[in-house]
Amino acid sequence: MLEAPRLPGDRFIWYVIALECATFGVLFLSFAGARAFHVEMFNTSQRELDVNMGAFNTALLLTASWCVARAVAAVRAAAQKAGLLWLGTAIAGGLGFVIIKALEYADKAERGFGLSYNLFFDFYYVLTGFHLLHVVAGLFALAVAGVSLMQQPLQEDGALSAYALETVGAFWHLVDMLWLVLFPLVYVVH
């Protein structure tokens, strides 16, 4: 008999993911609506963003998500050391994202494009800042999952539990997915 498919991780994380998608959806629609009324100002302000830094951050997050998926696969195969290596690489990618975003914020501040400079930059800081908080929360959760994995003994059948890592991984993939909407919306689309 075939086993019924299940969502990976804890069911509660899927409620969190749905809520976060709704929240970001409202923010994305608000951004698009404001852009429709202030096209020239949004286009002019958008030219001040570094698309290359945004693209590099996209590559970092996509790579980190791939590494999280590899970590889950390794843990399911009872390869604890490989799982930890993949998880560490994912965390490094996420930390790279945080560093690049901090450099980007510092550059904007140095050039006078702060919060309240104009409506575009208000949205820019709210959207990217809120996303950055999710990245930091995701990094913390990945680190906690890593510590838990290091301390996890093999089960009697030689298996490891991937439950916690699947739960954290689902959240991390949400963070990645949100950036895949945010990056083109804020940095690319004119």
ZADOSE-362908 format. One record per residue (C-alpha): residue number from 1; residue in one letter; x, y, z. Coordinates in nm, 4 decimals. Each point is the difference from the previous one (the first is absolute). Layout:
pos  code  px  py  pz
NUM  A  X  Y  Z $
...
END
This chain:
pos  code  px  py  pz
1  M  0.0000  0.0000  0.0000 $
2  L  0.1282  0.3457  -0.0868 $
3  E  0.0716  0.2368  0.2841 $
4  A  -0.2029  0.3199  -0.0064 $
5  P  0.2129  0.3058  -0.0869 $
6  R  0.0722  0.2360  0.2855 $
7  L  0.1316  0.3498  0.0379 $
8  P  0.3564  -0.0077  0.1320 $
9  G  0.0572  0.1289  0.3509 $
10  D  -0.2440  0.1127  0.2614 $
11  R  -0.3520  0.0981  -0.1072 $
12  F  0.0243  0.3270  0.1963 $
13  I  0.2811  0.1283  -0.2249 $
14  W  -0.2376  -0.0257  -0.2948 $
15  Y  -0.2443  0.2325  0.1782 $
16  V  0.2884  0.2407  0.0557 $
17  I  0.0965  -0.0278  -0.3671 $
18  A  -0.3577  0.0716  -0.1108 $
19  L  -0.0181  0.3034  0.2300 $
20  E  0.3359  0.1315  -0.1226 $
21  C  -0.1035  -0.0463  -0.3641 $
22  A  -0.3188  0.1974  0.0675 $
23  T  0.1928  0.2743  0.1812 $
24  F  0.2620  0.0345  -0.2709 $
25  G  -0.2728  -0.0244  -0.2653 $
26  V  -0.1677  0.3095  0.1451 $
27  L  0.3359  0.1809  0.0079 $
28  F  0.0792  -0.1003  -0.3592 $
29  L  -0.3427  0.1150  -0.1207 $
30  S  0.0393  0.3278  0.1911 $
31  F  0.3377  0.0549  -0.1650 $
32  A  -0.1460  -0.0711  -0.3453 $
33  G  -0.2940  0.2322  0.0660 $
34  A  0.2234  0.2832  0.1187 $
35  R  0.2249  -0.0528  -0.3003 $
36  A  -0.3006  0.0380  -0.2346 $
37  F  -0.0645  0.3481  0.1435 $
38  H  0.3662  0.1101  0.0146 $
39  V  0.1603  -0.1678  -0.3017 $
40  E  0.2699  0.2586  -0.0725 $
41  M  0.1085  0.0386  0.3627 $
42  F  0.0151  -0.3798  0.0454 $
43  N  0.1989  -0.0441  -0.3233 $
44  T  0.2444  0.2783  0.0899 $
45  S  0.0479  -0.1321  0.3533 $
46  Q  0.0319  -0.3591  -0.1180 $
47  R  0.3040  0.1005  -0.2091 $
48  E  0.1799  0.0724  0.3275 $
49  L  -0.0152  -0.3679  0.0967 $
50  D  0.2841  -0.2344  -0.0876 $
51  V  -0.1606  -0.2768  -0.2060 $
52  N  0.3262  -0.1969  0.0064 $
53  M  -0.0023  -0.0121  0.3807 $
54  G  -0.3651  -0.1059  -0.0092 $
55  A  0.0798  -0.2696  -0.2568 $
56  F  0.2956  -0.1213  0.2072 $
57  N  -0.2273  -0.0190  0.3051 $
58  T  -0.2467  -0.2001  -0.2091 $
59  A  0.2765  -0.2462  -0.0880 $
60  L  0.0995  -0.0243  0.3677 $
61  L  -0.3557  -0.0765  0.1126 $
62  L  -0.0638  -0.2506  -0.2788 $
63  T  0.3245  -0.1772  0.0820 $
64  A  -0.0811  0.0019  0.3716 $
65  S  -0.3430  -0.1498  -0.0681 $
66  W  0.1551  -0.2710  -0.2144 $
67  C  0.2427  -0.0744  0.2848 $
68  V  -0.2884  -0.0244  0.2483 $
69  A  -0.1726  -0.2499  -0.2304 $
70  R  0.3263  -0.1986  -0.0234 $
71  A  0.0299  0.0085  0.3809 $
72  V  -0.3507  -0.1438  0.0373 $
73  A  0.0790  -0.2722  -0.2545 $
74  A  0.3244  -0.0838  0.1830 $
75  V  -0.1744  -0.0227  0.3366 $
76  R  -0.2704  -0.2217  -0.1474 $
77  A  0.2819  -0.2255  -0.1218 $
78  A  0.1497  -0.0003  0.3538 $
79  A  0.3063  0.1920  -0.1204 $
80  Q  0.0350  0.2313  0.2986 $
81  K  0.3389  0.1502  -0.0941 $
82  A  -0.1111  0.0704  -0.3565 $
83  G  -0.3212  0.1548  0.1302 $
84  L  0.1976  0.2282  0.2287 $
85  L  0.2349  0.0972  -0.2830 $
86  W  -0.2918  0.0893  -0.2285 $
87  L  -0.1675  0.1878  0.2838 $
88  G  0.3182  0.1948  0.0755 $
89  T  0.0315  0.0933  -0.3673 $
90  A  -0.3628  0.1194  -0.0016 $
91  I  0.0657  0.2131  0.3064 $
92  A  0.3088  0.1477  -0.1668 $
93  G  -0.2128  0.0953  -0.3014 $
94  G  -0.2601  0.1614  0.2240 $
95  L  0.2682  0.1923  0.1888 $
96  G  0.1378  0.1157  -0.3348 $
97  F  -0.3463  0.1331  -0.0839 $
98  V  -0.0110  0.1934  0.3305 $
99  I  0.3447  0.1506  -0.0611 $
100  I  -0.0850  0.1072  -0.3564 $
101  K  -0.3293  0.1511  0.1171 $
102  A  0.1803  0.1905  0.2796 $
103  L  0.2521  0.1353  -0.2543 $
104  E  -0.2869  0.1002  -0.2256 $
105  Y  -0.1779  0.1819  0.2845 $
106  A  0.3239  0.1765  0.0966 $
107  D  0.0488  0.1134  -0.3609 $
108  K  -0.3559  0.1375  -0.0187 $
109  A  0.0395  0.1825  0.3325 $
110  E  0.3350  0.1474  -0.1060 $
111  R  -0.1590  0.1351  -0.3183 $
112  G  -0.2942  0.1478  0.1927 $
113  F  -0.2671  -0.2525  -0.1011 $
114  G  -0.1379  -0.0764  0.3424 $
115  L  -0.3403  -0.0916  0.1301 $
116  S  -0.2408  0.2885  -0.0736 $
117  Y  0.2093  0.1195  -0.2969 $
118  N  -0.2976  -0.0775  -0.2232 $
119  L  -0.2780  -0.2574  -0.0346 $
120  F  0.2142  -0.2394  -0.2032 $
121  F  0.2712  -0.0135  0.2648 $
122  D  -0.2611  -0.0352  0.2732 $
123  F  -0.1228  -0.3144  -0.1752 $
124  Y  0.3555  -0.1103  -0.0756 $
125  Y  0.1019  0.0089  0.3665 $
126  V  -0.3250  -0.1476  0.1304 $
127  L  -0.0065  -0.2865  -0.2513 $
128  T  0.3690  -0.0866  0.0050 $
129  G  0.0299  0.0632  0.3750 $
130  F  -0.2954  -0.2227  0.0821 $
131  H  0.1449  -0.2660  -0.2274 $
132  L  0.3411  0.0415  0.1656 $
133  L  -0.1598  -0.0649  0.3394 $
134  H  -0.1346  -0.3252  -0.1439 $
135  V  0.3477  -0.0925  -0.1264 $
136  V  0.1472  0.0617  0.3466 $
137  A  -0.2789  -0.2028  0.1644 $
138  G  0.0590  -0.2769  -0.2545 $
139  L  0.3742  0.0024  0.0690 $
140  F  -0.0644  -0.0280  0.3718 $
141  A  -0.2382  -0.2914  -0.0598 $
142  L  0.2520  -0.1727  -0.2306 $
143  A  0.2690  0.0383  0.2663 $
144  V  -0.2286  -0.1446  0.2685 $
145  A  -0.0875  -0.2899  -0.2320 $
146  G  0.3718  -0.0546  -0.0592 $
147  V  0.0762  -0.0141  0.3724 $
148  S  -0.2910  -0.2387  0.0464 $
149  L  0.1291  -0.2174  -0.2837 $
150  M  0.3502  -0.0106  0.1551 $
151  Q  -0.1492  -0.1247  0.3258 $
152  Q  -0.2409  -0.2479  -0.1585 $
153  P  0.0904  -0.3642  0.0524 $
154  L  -0.0722  -0.2514  -0.2718 $
155  Q  -0.3276  -0.1844  0.0512 $
156  E  -0.0005  -0.3768  0.0518 $
157  D  -0.0404  -0.0562  -0.3726 $
158  G  0.2957  0.2317  -0.0740 $
159  A  -0.2248  0.2835  -0.1194 $
160  L  -0.0020  0.3651  0.0950 $
161  S  -0.3097  0.2116  0.0460 $
162  A  -0.0349  0.2660  -0.2698 $
163  Y  -0.3170  0.1486  0.1535 $
164  A  0.1563  0.3151  0.1506 $
165  L  0.2150  0.0638  -0.3051 $
166  E  -0.2999  -0.0472  -0.2317 $
167  T  -0.1940  0.2534  0.2062 $
168  V  0.2798  0.2564  -0.0078 $
169  G  0.0643  -0.0773  -0.3655 $
170  A  -0.3605  0.0781  -0.0902 $
171  F  0.0365  0.3427  0.1629 $
172  W  0.3349  0.0584  -0.1707 $
173  H  -0.1526  -0.0806  -0.3398 $
174  L  -0.2720  0.2570  0.0745 $
175  V  0.2720  0.2608  0.0576 $
176  D  0.1526  -0.0946  -0.3344 $
177  M  -0.3344  0.0079  -0.1806 $
178  L  -0.0826  0.3447  0.1398 $
179  W  0.3309  0.1363  -0.1263 $
180  L  -0.0725  -0.1486  -0.3446 $
181  V  -0.3047  0.2292  -0.0125 $
182  L  0.1563  0.2951  0.1808 $
183  F  0.3171  0.0242  -0.2095 $
184  P  -0.1640  0.0426  -0.3407 $
185  L  -0.2840  0.2096  0.1414 $
186  V  0.2249  0.2541  0.1726 $
187  Y  0.3257  -0.0195  -0.1976 $
188  V  -0.0845  -0.1014  -0.3565 $
189  V  -0.3552  0.0639  -0.1225 $
190  H  -0.0526  0.3497  -0.1423 $
END
